[in-house]
Amino acid sequence: MKSSVLFVQGGSRWKFDEDGKIYTDSNFDENIWKRYKFNDSELSVILRRENKIYSSDDAKSKFNLASDVVDRCIALPDIYKPRINFFSVSKICKIISTIRQEVKCSDYVVIRSLGNIYTNTALKYAQKYKKKYLVEVTGFAFESLWYHSLLGKLIAPIREIQYRTKMKDVDYAVYVTENALQKRYPCKGQMLGCSDVSLLSSFESTLENRINLIRSNNRKLVIGTAAFLDVNWKGQSVVIKALSELSKQGIDSIEYQLIGAGSGKKLRELAKKLNVSDRVNIIGVVPHESVFEWFDSIDIYIQPSFTEGLCRSIVEAMSRACPVICSDVGGNYELISKELLFKAGDYIELSHKICDLIETKQRIDESVKNFEKSKLFDKNVLNQKRELFYKHFFSS
């Protein structure tokens, strides 16, 4: 008889197309789902449901098909959007009763990112029914709320305490950092530090092409960020302010490209207010298979977030030998040279870091370092490390 695995996450949403096919965003793909199908077990996944129905072509171009890999896609009401749903007793009761029943009927439970009603409920009933469970830790509870909204600032200290308390009794935990998250949220049981970002083996020609691009030095400098456009905590506004600061110093030959989902309306308004609209290019969504080509086309990648776990975009940029500047949050210090970290929100310091990397030699040095370090995220290396841990979890 097949064993049953339940995966619960509260951040992502199921997306449906007009033909009834089910998709997830780029955070989940076939390779991620397969790691939970130990010995061909039945995999059930609980996520929130997005109400919008996409055309088949739109869904295929933007998202990853899940319904061919996941055995049971369980879509629950989204109590966070619109916010009025948070006060819906019937929706909350449905969420709790469904998760309770699914946990009760499962052999193993994988809980990704505690701190919401979906994952907290799964943890509660996994412990109550004495199920074998594992918690994946992907980010910092305090920072993710503090930089979200005014309400988030009120909730953040409480949520941080809850997160630390809940993690103490966990028997199995997987962290996306090597040290940063483990220090904040240690558990009593077995811990694995293993990034969710996995890369195909890189070709040395990638580094050669990057160095040739830097040495050509015959165009304006192009900097870029890949992140959601309509959330404040990703920090693109900090880069736009840094552009304005550089303009005051007479440095105008820089273009800032932004890719990611969202309208970018507030960012456009800020660029206009600061008179740098002609240097801010909001591209929008880029298909994932084209993202690496975009990394190859820019000169410096900037991750200005106010909170991160271990940032996928930074690692992907490194794999393309792209120099990187990033804020000093989360696990970023595990990836990037200390000299190229800046205090989150400090656009003056960021402008200085950009100036430092205009110089050709330093950009080449950072390209080499980043390319070599990205090899630690080789898909085969990480899969072997992860598979040993999950094998022990599923077989013990």
C-alpha positions in Angstrom: 0.0 0.0 0.0 1.3 3.5 -0.9 2.2 5.9 1.9 0.5 9.3 1.8 2.3 12.6 2.0 0.6 15.9 2.7 2.3 19.2 1.8 0.9 22.4 3.3 1.9 26.0 2.5 0.1 29.2 3.1 1.9 31.6 0.8 1.4 30.4 -2.7 -1.9 29.8 -4.6 -3.3 27.3 -7.0 -4.1 28.9 -10.3 -6.7 27.5 -12.7 -7.0 27.8 -16.4 -10.2 27.7 -18.5 -9.7 23.9 -19.1 -9.5 23.2 -15.4 -5.8 22.5 -15.3 -4.0 23.6 -12.1 -0.8 25.5 -11.9 1.6 27.1 -9.3 3.9 30.0 -9.6 7.6 29.6 -10.4 8.5 28.7 -6.8 7.3 25.2 -7.4 8.1 22.9 -10.3 8.1 19.2 -11.1 11.5 18.6 -9.4 10.3 20.1 -6.1 7.2 18.0 -6.0 9.1 14.9 -6.8 11.2 15.2 -3.7 8.1 14.5 -1.6 7.0 11.4 -3.6 9.3 9.0 -1.7 8.8 5.4 -3.0 6.1 6.7 -5.3 3.9 7.8 -2.4 0.7 9.7 -3.0 1.2 13.4 -2.7 -1.5 15.8 -1.7 -0.9 19.5 -1.6 -2.8 22.2 0.2 -2.6 25.8 -1.1 -4.9 28.8 -1.3 -7.0 29.2 -4.4 -6.6 32.2 -6.6 -10.1 33.2 -7.9 -9.0 34.4 -11.3 -9.4 32.0 -14.2 -6.5 32.2 -16.8 -6.6 31.4 -20.4 -4.7 28.2 -21.3 -2.0 30.1 -23.2 -1.5 32.7 -20.4 -1.3 30.0 -17.7 1.3 28.0 -19.7 3.5 31.0 -20.3 3.5 32.3 -16.7 3.1 29.3 -14.4 4.2 25.7 -13.8 1.7 22.9 -14.4 1.1 21.0 -11.2 -1.9 18.7 -11.9 0.2 16.3 -13.9 2.7 15.8 -10.9 0.6 16.3 -7.7 -1.9 13.5 -7.1 -4.4 15.7 -5.2 -4.5 19.5 -5.5 -6.5 20.7 -2.5 -7.6 24.3 -2.9 -8.7 26.2 0.2 -10.3 29.7 0.6 -7.9 32.6 0.7 -8.6 34.4 3.9 -6.0 37.1 3.2 -7.3 38.4 -0.1 -9.6 40.2 0.0 -9.0 41.1 3.6 -12.7 40.9 4.5 -12.3 37.1 4.2 -10.2 37.2 7.3 -13.5 37.8 9.2 -15.4 35.0 7.5 -16.1 32.4 10.2 -17.3 29.9 7.6 -14.1 30.2 5.5 -11.9 29.8 8.6 -13.9 26.8 9.8 -13.5 25.2 6.3 -9.8 25.7 6.4 -9.3 24.2 9.8 -11.6 21.2 9.3 -10.1 20.4 5.9 -6.5 20.5 7.2 -7.4 18.6 10.3 -9.0 15.8 8.2 -6.2 15.7 5.7 -3.5 15.6 8.4 -5.4 12.8 10.2 -5.5 10.7 7.0 -1.8 11.2 6.0 1.3 9.2 6.9 3.7 12.1 6.6 3.2 15.9 6.7 5.5 18.5 5.2 4.9 22.0 6.4 6.5 24.9 4.5 6.9 28.2 6.3 5.0 28.5 9.6 3.2 31.7 10.6 -0.2 31.5 8.9 -3.5 29.8 9.6 -2.8 27.0 7.0 0.6 25.9 8.2 0.0 26.6 11.9 -3.1 24.4 11.8 -1.2 21.6 10.0 1.5 21.7 12.7 -1.1 21.6 15.5 -2.9 18.5 14.2 0.4 16.8 13.1 1.5 17.0 16.7 -2.0 16.1 18.1 -2.3 12.9 15.9 1.4 12.1 16.4 2.2 12.2 12.7 5.7 12.2 11.3 6.2 15.8 10.2 8.9 18.0 8.8 9.0 21.8 8.7 10.7 23.8 6.0 12.0 27.2 7.0 12.3 29.7 4.2 12.3 33.2 5.7 12.3 35.4 8.8 8.9 35.9 10.5 9.6 39.3 12.0 11.0 41.0 8.9 8.4 39.6 6.5 5.7 41.3 8.5 7.4 44.4 9.7 8.1 45.6 6.2 4.6 44.5 4.9 2.2 47.1 6.4 1.3 49.0 9.5 -0.7 46.1 10.8 2.3 43.9 10.1 4.4 46.0 12.4 1.9 45.4 15.2 1.9 41.7 14.6 5.6 41.1 13.9 6.9 40.8 17.5 4.2 38.4 18.4 4.6 36.3 15.3 8.4 36.1 15.8 7.9 34.8 19.4 5.4 32.2 18.2 7.7 31.1 15.3 10.6 30.5 17.7 8.4 28.7 20.2 6.8 26.4 17.6 10.2 25.5 16.1 11.8 24.4 19.4 9.9 21.1 19.4 10.2 20.2 15.8 11.9 16.8 15.1 12.9 17.5 11.4 13.6 20.9 9.9 15.0 22.0 6.5 16.4 25.5 6.2 17.2 27.3 3.0 20.3 28.9 4.5 23.5 27.4 5.9 23.4 29.3 9.2 21.2 32.4 9.2 17.8 30.9 9.8 19.1 28.1 12.0 20.5 30.6 14.4 17.1 32.4 14.7 14.8 29.4 14.7 16.7 26.3 16.1 14.9 23.1 16.7 15.5 20.2 19.1 15.7 17.6 16.2 17.6 17.0 13.0 18.4 20.1 10.9 19.5 20.4 7.3 20.7 23.6 5.6 20.0 23.2 1.9 19.0 25.9 -0.5 15.8 25.6 -2.6 17.7 27.1 -5.5 19.2 24.4 -7.7 21.1 25.1 -10.9 22.2 23.1 -13.9 25.9 22.7 -14.3 27.4 25.9 -15.7 29.6 26.2 -18.7 32.9 28.1 -18.4 31.9 30.1 -21.5 29.4 31.9 -19.3 32.2 33.5 -17.3 34.2 34.2 -20.5 31.2 35.9 -22.1 30.7 38.0 -18.9 34.3 39.2 -18.8 34.2 40.1 -22.5 31.0 42.1 -21.9 32.6 44.0 -19.0 35.8 44.7 -21.0 33.8 46.0 -24.0 32.7 48.9 -21.9 30.9 50.5 -24.9 27.5 51.2 -23.5 25.6 52.7 -20.5 25.7 50.6 -17.4 22.6 48.4 -16.9 21.5 47.4 -13.4 18.5 45.2 -12.7 16.2 43.6 -10.1 14.0 40.5 -10.5 11.2 40.6 -7.9 7.5 41.2 -7.4 6.8 44.8 -8.4 3.9 45.7 -6.1 5.3 44.8 -2.6 7.2 47.3 -0.6 9.5 44.9 1.0 11.3 44.0 -2.2 12.9 47.4 -2.1 13.1 48.5 -5.7 12.2 52.1 -4.5 15.6 52.1 -2.8 17.4 51.6 -6.1 15.3 54.3 -7.8 16.3 56.7 -5.0 20.0 55.7 -5.5 19.7 56.5 -9.2 18.4 60.0 -8.2 21.4 60.4 -5.8 23.8 59.4 -8.6 22.3 61.9 -10.9 23.1 64.7 -8.4 26.7 63.5 -8.7 26.5 63.8 -12.5 26.3 60.1 -13.1 23.5 59.7 -15.6 24.5 56.8 -17.9 22.8 54.1 -15.9 19.6 52.2 -16.8 17.6 50.3 -14.1 15.6 47.4 -15.5 12.9 45.7 -13.3 11.4 42.3 -14.1 8.6 40.6 -12.2 4.9 40.3 -11.7 2.8 43.3 -10.9 1.9 46.7 -12.4 4.8 48.7 -10.9 2.5 51.7 -10.6 4.1 53.1 -7.4 7.6 52.6 -8.7 6.7 54.5 -11.9 5.3 57.4 -9.9 8.4 57.5 -7.7 10.7 57.5 -10.8 8.7 60.4 -12.2 8.8 62.3 -8.9 12.6 62.0 -8.8 13.1 62.8 -12.5 14.6 59.5 -13.4 11.8 58.0 -15.4 14.0 57.9 -18.5 16.4 55.6 -16.7 13.8 53.2 -15.1 12.6 50.4 -17.4 9.8 48.3 -15.9 9.7 45.3 -18.1 7.3 43.2 -16.1 6.9 39.4 -16.3 9.6 37.5 -18.1 9.1 33.7 -18.8 11.4 31.7 -16.5 13.3 30.1 -19.4 14.2 33.7 -20.5 15.4 35.0 -17.1 18.9 33.8 -17.6 19.2 35.6 -20.9 18.1 38.7 -19.0 20.8 38.2 -16.4 23.3 37.9 -19.2 22.2 41.2 -20.6 22.6 43.3 -17.5 25.9 44.6 -15.9 25.0 44.5 -12.2 22.3 42.7 -10.3 20.8 44.4 -7.3 18.7 42.8 -4.6 17.5 45.6 -2.4 15.0 43.6 -0.2 14.1 44.4 3.3 13.7 40.7 4.1 14.9 37.5 2.5 15.6 33.9 3.4 18.1 32.9 0.8 17.3 34.8 -2.4 16.8 32.7 -5.5 17.5 35.6 -7.9 20.9 36.3 -6.3 22.0 32.8 -6.8 20.7 32.7 -10.4 22.5 36.0 -11.1 25.7 34.6 -9.7 25.4 31.5 -11.9 25.6 33.9 -14.9 28.8 35.5 -13.5 26.9 38.7 -12.9 28.3 41.1 -10.2 25.8 41.4 -7.4 25.0 44.2 -4.8 22.4 43.3 -2.1 21.0 44.4 1.2 22.4 42.9 4.4 19.3 40.9 5.3 18.6 37.2 5.7 21.1 34.8 4.3 22.5 37.3 1.8 25.8 37.6 3.7 26.3 33.8 3.0 26.4 34.6 -0.7 27.9 38.0 -1.4 31.2 39.8 -0.5 30.8 41.9 2.6 32.0 45.0 0.6 28.9 44.7 -1.6 26.3 44.5 1.1 24.4 47.7 2.1 22.1 48.5 5.0 18.5 47.8 3.9 16.8 51.0 2.8 20.0 53.0 2.7 20.0 54.4 -0.8 23.0 56.6 -0.2 25.2 53.6 0.7 23.8 51.7 -2.3 24.8 54.6 -4.6 28.3 54.3 -3.3 28.3 50.5 -3.9 27.2 51.1 -7.5 30.0 53.6 -8.0 32.5 51.1 -6.7 31.4 48.5 -9.3 31.6 50.9 -12.3 35.3 50.2 -12.3 36.1 47.3 -14.7 38.6 45.3 -12.6 36.3 45.1 -9.6 33.4 43.9 -11.7 35.6 41.2 -13.3 36.8 40.1 -9.8 33.2 39.9 -8.5 32.1 38.0 -11.6 34.7 35.3 -11.1 33.9 35.0 -7.4 30.2 34.8 -7.9 30.5 32.2 -10.8 32.7 29.9 -8.7 30.5 30.2 -5.6 27.3 29.4 -7.6 28.7 25.9 -8.2 27.8 25.1 -4.6 24.2 25.3 -5.8 24.7 22.7 -8.6 21.5 20.6 -8.9 23.2 17.3 -8.5 25.1 18.4 -5.3 22.0 19.8 -3.6 19.8 16.9 -4.6 22.2 14.3 -3.1 22.4 16.3 0.1 18.6 16.7 0.3 17.7 13.2 -0.7 19.7 11.7 2.1 17.8 13.8 4.7 14.4 13.2 3.2 15.1 9.5 2.8 15.8 9.3 6.6 12.7 11.3 7.4 10.4 9.1 5.2 11.9 5.8 6.2 12.4 6.3 10.0 
